[in-house]
């Protein structure tokens, strides 16, 4: 399978196993940044693509990373974790709890709990570890 139909560059990818097949979700920080979803049964161009609108300051280390599971896709960029719907790759929630007023923080790791629905762990370069549950119906109101 060749993932095409997008800008070249470094892509971080995650697989979404579903009853009808396997999809691949990916994120790239090239240009303005992009999150995309491919259907492996069809190959070629992505079935869904959205620009991230990244400012030049976001083209830094670490690059955006993506994790999938539990019917969701999570994307870390800088000090924020965004949760996307696997149906259309639209953002349904943002966790900005890693932000610090006087420090530059980058989320460096993400994990989805394998059995507890919508429980997410995220770590950052300031040794912060967050465990949070999100409600997709309440944007940016997570429960620590």
C-alpha positions as CSV (number, residue, x, y, z in Angstrom):
1,X,0.0,0.0,0.0
2,X,1.4,3.3,-1.0
3,X,-0.1,6.3,0.9
4,X,-0.4,9.0,-1.7
5,X,-2.5,12.1,-2.4
6,X,-0.7,14.2,0.2
7,X,2.5,16.2,0.6
8,X,5.7,14.2,0.9
9,X,7.6,14.4,4.2
10,X,7.7,12.6,7.5
11,X,4.4,11.0,8.4
12,X,3.6,9.4,11.8
13,X,0.9,6.7,11.3
14,X,-1.4,4.5,13.3
15,X,-3.6,1.6,12.2
16,X,-7.3,1.4,12.9
17,X,-8.6,-2.2,12.7
18,X,-12.3,-2.2,12.0
19,X,-14.7,-5.0,11.0
20,X,-14.8,-3.9,7.3
21,X,-11.0,-3.6,7.0
22,X,-8.0,-1.6,8.2
23,X,-7.6,2.1,7.9
24,X,-4.4,4.1,8.4
25,X,-4.5,7.5,10.1
26,X,-1.5,9.8,9.7
27,X,-0.1,13.2,10.6
28,X,2.5,15.3,9.0
29,X,3.9,18.7,10.0
30,X,5.0,19.5,6.4
31,X,3.6,22.9,5.3
32,X,0.7,23.8,7.4
33,X,0.4,20.3,8.8
34,X,-2.1,17.7,7.8
35,X,-4.1,14.8,9.3
36,X,-5.4,12.2,6.9
37,X,-7.2,8.9,6.8
38,X,-6.6,6.1,4.2
39,X,-8.7,3.0,3.6
40,X,-6.3,0.1,2.9
41,X,-8.8,-1.7,0.7
42,X,-8.6,1.1,-1.8
43,X,-5.1,2.5,-1.4
44,X,-4.1,5.7,-3.2
45,X,-5.5,9.0,-2.1
46,X,-6.8,9.5,1.5
47,X,-10.5,9.3,2.1
48,X,-10.3,12.2,4.4
49,X,-7.8,15.0,4.9
50,X,-7.8,18.1,7.1
51,X,-5.2,20.9,7.4
52,X,-3.9,21.6,10.9
53,X,-3.0,25.2,10.2
54,X,0.2,24.9,12.1
55,X,2.2,28.1,12.6
56,X,5.9,28.0,11.8
57,X,6.7,27.8,15.5
58,X,5.1,24.3,15.6
59,X,7.6,22.9,13.1
60,X,9.9,21.8,15.9
61,X,11.0,18.7,17.8
62,X,9.2,16.6,18.7
63,X,7.1,16.4,15.6
64,X,3.3,15.7,15.9
65,X,2.6,12.1,16.8
66,X,-0.6,10.0,16.4
67,X,-2.1,7.1,18.3
68,X,-5.3,5.2,17.5
69,X,-7.6,2.8,19.4
70,X,-10.9,2.6,21.1
71,X,-12.7,4.2,18.1
72,X,-10.6,7.4,18.3
73,X,-7.4,8.9,16.9
74,X,-5.3,11.2,19.1
75,X,-2.7,13.7,17.9
76,X,-0.1,15.5,20.0
77,X,1.2,18.9,18.8
78,X,3.3,21.0,21.1
79,X,1.5,21.2,24.5
80,X,-1.9,20.0,23.2
81,X,-3.5,16.6,22.6
82,X,-6.4,16.6,20.0
83,X,-8.9,13.7,19.8
84,X,-10.4,13.0,16.3
85,X,-13.4,11.0,15.2
86,X,-12.5,7.9,13.2
87,X,-15.5,8.5,11.0
88,X,-14.4,11.8,9.4
89,X,-11.1,12.8,11.1
90,X,-12.8,15.9,12.6
91,X,-11.5,17.2,15.9
92,X,-13.9,16.3,18.8
93,X,-11.9,17.3,21.8
94,X,-8.7,19.1,22.8
95,X,-6.7,18.5,26.1
96,X,-4.5,21.5,26.8
97,X,-3.6,20.6,30.4
98,X,0.1,20.4,29.6
99,X,0.4,24.1,29.0
100,X,2.6,26.0,31.5
101,X,2.7,29.8,31.7
102,X,6.5,30.2,31.8
103,X,7.8,27.0,30.2
104,X,7.8,25.5,26.8
105,X,6.2,22.1,27.1
106,X,5.9,19.4,24.5
107,X,3.7,16.3,24.8
108,X,6.1,13.4,24.2
109,X,4.0,10.3,24.8
110,X,0.3,9.2,24.4
111,X,-1.5,6.0,25.4
112,X,-5.2,5.0,25.3
113,X,-6.3,2.7,28.1
114,X,-7.1,-0.7,26.6
115,X,-10.3,-1.3,28.6
116,X,-11.6,2.0,30.1
117,X,-13.5,4.0,27.6
118,X,-12.0,7.5,26.7
119,X,-9.2,7.2,29.4
120,X,-6.0,8.7,28.0
121,X,-2.5,9.1,29.4
122,X,-0.2,11.8,28.1
123,X,3.3,12.6,29.2
124,X,5.5,15.7,28.5
125,X,9.1,16.8,28.5
126,X,8.7,18.4,31.9
127,X,8.0,15.0,33.5
128,X,4.3,15.7,33.7
129,X,2.0,12.7,33.4
130,X,-1.7,13.3,32.9
131,X,-4.5,10.7,33.1
132,X,-7.7,12.2,31.7
133,X,-11.1,11.2,30.5
134,X,-12.9,13.3,27.9
135,X,-16.5,13.8,27.0
136,X,-16.8,14.5,23.2
137,X,-20.0,16.4,23.9
138,X,-18.2,18.9,26.1
139,X,-15.3,20.5,24.2
140,X,-12.2,21.1,26.4
141,X,-13.9,19.9,29.6
142,X,-12.0,16.9,30.7
143,X,-12.0,15.1,34.0
144,X,-8.4,14.8,35.5
